[in-house]
């Protein structure tokens, strides 16, 4: 009759120590990594742990070490493809590191973001990754005095906080330049929220590229969106009702482009035969739109990996050495060349 494996809930540190022929303190040091254990003792402990199917009491270990082995991630949406890609990148780095993610959402409200960060701190996370948001830099730097913080969408550099941005301005310039090279001179722009730094950088890139080519700016062709499909739909309605002529739309992000595409479809306006569209983000679904969307690719999974690497480096008090990803234009079928 096969002997049943020991119940891991019934096996204690003292039992592991007795069978391995070492002290309970030695087993604890081995499990916590707080001190070196000789190779022969380490091998004996590992062998017994495997044989007895021992599972450490993680909660008890955390109380002793003051570490929860978790990384807090503050996102702005739990369902957005934009944020989910970045979170997946962070999680990819954490796998095998001994740390696990704890995810909360701030819903684009500074007060809620601050409250959620306080919740993460109360849960004794070892560090926090912030994905965009409305908190001011000074608030993040103040919070970082309590634990390491890494943020995306802002530039921070201190002993306790690190943050980086992507070059939204340059990428917007490249997108508008591409439309101009394709013969477009009347280019509408659906901007993002006015208090969003990335949105303002993209608007500046649009304006400066028109100026570079001595194309007069028509304020009727600039309308505000909210980075959502509904905002893109309403923005196109405003553009068409303004009476201004345009052959292309540069949308502040891909979700805006999806809404713009729907508004054009409802009015019987073809893409790209009648109006060309360029987006920004390159969400996974953008390659499957009708037609597939030309857009600026944000390598969000790679961004998440950089954030994960940075927070682990900060926790380990190691220098941060990451290569910030670059934005690139992905040309598909939503832009037509005109004479």
Buried (B, 14 or more C-beta within 10 A) or exposed (E): EEEEEEEEEEBBBEBBBBBBEBBBEBBBBBBEEEEEBEEEBBEBBEEBBEBBEBEBEEEEBBEEEEBBBBBBBBBBBEEBBBBBBBBEBBBBBBEEBEBEBBBBBBBBBEEBBBEBBEBBBEEBBBBBBBBBBBBEEEBBBEBBEEBBBBBBBBEBEEEBBBBBBBBBBBBBBBBBBBBBEBBBBBBBBBBBBEEBBBBBBBBBBBBEBBEEEEBEEBEBBBBBBBBBBEBBBBBBBBBBEBEBEBBBBBBBBBBBBBBBBBBBEEEEBEBBEEBBBBBBBBBEEBEEBEBBBBBBBBBBBBBBBBBBBBBBBBBEEEEBEBEEBEBBBBEBBBBBEEE
